[in-house]
Amino acid sequence: MPNSTDPTTDPSLRSWVSIPDGSDFPIQNLPYGIFRPAADDHWRVGVAIGTQVLDLASVATAGLFDGHVDHAVDLFSAPTLNGYLAAGPSVWAAGRARISTLLSEGHRDLLDVAGLTESALFDHASVTMALPFEVADYVDFYSSVEHATNLGRILRPNQEPLLPNWKHLPIGYHGRAGTVVLSGTDVVRPLGQRKSPDDATPVFGPSIRLDIETEIGFVTGPPSRQGTPVSTDAAADHIFGLVLVNDWSARDIQAWEYQPLGPFLSKSFATSISAWVVPLAALAPYRIPGPAQDPTPLAYLRFEGDWNYDLSLAVELTTPSMRAAGSEPFLVSRPYYGLMYWNMLQQLAHATVNGASVRTGDLFASGTISGPERDAVGSFIERTWNGTEPLVLPDGSERRFLEDGDEIVITGWCAGSDDRLRIGFGEVRGTIQPAPSI
């Protein structure tokens, strides 16, 4: 496990802000988001600290970033993170260091003198969050060997589960940026074509095999030049941080449409992301080696260092009947990101090797995160083995796929061992609403 030399991740660092034990947002985290207070119509940049949000626009207006971050008022008064993302690693490091100092134990007076101790901190429960960045492009990968193997066994039972190209390149598809939505946004059951029972002609209607995909996504900062690939050595300079992703999927629509070109309507109706973007700097102490890659990747996909993360996730389901009874959510699974076969350096290098450019605010999702055990998979198609082995819930009801009114909440965190703290992502939440009538 590499040790970060960044003082902002020092486990002994403490904040003057009260932080509950086990919080996702200790001072070592400092994730960024876009929010507005209840009595204000202006969106601005904030960081989460414990149960509160620090208003960086107010801090910048008071001059507390002067000498540390140029144009801080413009960057932090914006309704998206895109300006800050575009500013690049040196600005990110300077901004993070200054925020860490302002919130560190013994430095409360810096905000007190500016009169900000009360006016620039808001209870998280009292603010409204917005999509943290304007999504420029969206790419979803297929980078878990366990997930790809499971789907191969389900969909091609009499063939090799992995297709011949899978261990040679990070497979992905180009998604729809306009349907990336904030956690908490309802998801309307999609309409589309699916195979008829006799397999002869398609039928049209609502998806009856609506699913989730539990993922982690990375967000890009400075753009690259079209025609110039981004190498694995340079990729980290373009990556700002990570978010939770639920790439909702209509498996029946997908099964009918994905040959020969791949996912289209089955994936483009909604992709939910968390409200907070956790910077790579906060996650540095949790970097771990990934699985051995065999065969050895081609030269442009080789990389140095450890670029997987000791990152755990949990998927929980609440049905309408459970809500009515006041029941606790049902734990569907606990996927683990550290097993991902292809890492984000390789994903970005592959996505640009043909000359495609990176744009500020690009979202690249990992693909479904799954482990070898059934209770460690990131989708219902795996958890119920394509609906043949339904989940039995505590109230006796069953789920093969998602039904109207079902709510899915995905959480993620790095906790490590010893004295390292929990670095969390908050949650990505969505409730299924009935399909529209047309």
Protein Blocks (a to p, Z undefined) as FASTA:
>chain_A
ZZdfbfklomkbccfbdcdehiabbfklopadddddfkbcbdcddddehjbccdfklmmm
nopmgokaghklmmmmpcbfklmmmnojmlmmmmmmmmmmmmpghilmmmmmnopmmmmp
ccfklpccddfbdcfbdcdddfbfklmmmmmmmmmmmbcfbafklmmoccdddddfklgc
cehiacdddddddddfklmaccddddfbdcdddddddddfbdcdehiacdfklmmmmpnb
dcdddddddfklmmmmmpcnbpcklmmmoccddfbdcdfklmmmmgccdddddddddfkl
gcedjfbdcdddddddddfklmmnopacddfbacdfklpmbdfklmmmmmmmnopacdeh
iacdebjaddfbfklccbfklmnonolaccddfkopacfbdcehiacddddddebgajbc
cddehiadddddddddZZ
